[in-house]
Amino acid sequence: MRNIPIPKNALLDHLIDHLNLKNNRALAQHLGVTQSALSKIRYGTNKPSADFILLIYDKTDLSIEEIRAKIAEQEKLNGSDA
């Protein structure tokens, strides 16, 4: 079995810690999304959509500003200017 390192993602890692969840699977269940959707965000295939941001806002006590700050933090880590 190969060990593939799981990339850090400021938003998803913060949500897992903030909600005291164990992993992406538990986060996906909490948010009501597929693990595949989270994986695409974690690996940078997709950026968090406006709908995903609103979902996080609805399912947690985080503000839109806090969520967007974590997304910006991740983009800065990735060297993206978007």
ROTORKE-328165 format. One record per residue (C-alpha): residue in three letters; x, y, z. Coordinates in steps of 0.2 Angstrom, whole numbers, plus 5000, padded with zeros to 4 digits. Layout:
ALAXYZ ...
end
This chain:
MET500050005000 ARG500750174995 ASN500750315007 ILE500250474998 PRO500450635008 ILE498850735010 PRO499150915005 LYS498751045018 ASN497251155014 ALA496951305026 LEU495051305024 LEU494751115026 ASP496051095039 HIS495351235049 LEU493551165048 ILE494150995053 ASP495051075069 HIS493651195072 LEU492251065072 ASN493350935081 LEU493150815067 LYS494350665063 ASN494550685044 ASN493850735027 ARG492550595028 ALA491850665044 LEU491850845037 ALA491050785021 GLN489650705031 HIS489450855042 LEU489250975027 GLY488250855017 VAL489450845002 THR490350704994 GLN492150664999 SER492550684981 ALA492050864982 LEU493150894997 SER494550804988 LYS494450914973 ILE494651074984 ARG496050994995 TYR497050944979 GLY496751114970 THR495751044956 ASN494251154961 LYS494151314971 PRO492851334984 SER491251394975 ALA490051534982 ASP488851394986 PHE490151294996 ILE490651455005 LEU488751485010 LEU488551295015 ILE490051315027 TYR489251475033 ASP487651385036 LYS488351235044 THR489651315056 ASP489751475066 LEU491151545055 SER490751715046 ILE490951735027 GLU492451845031 GLU493351705041 ILE492951585027 ARG493651695014 ALA495151735024 LYS495551545025 ILE495351535006 ALA496451685003 GLU497751605015 GLN497751445005 GLU497951544988 LYS499451634996 LEU500251475001 ASN499951404983 GLY500651564976 SER499051604967 ASP498551784964 ALA496751744960 
end
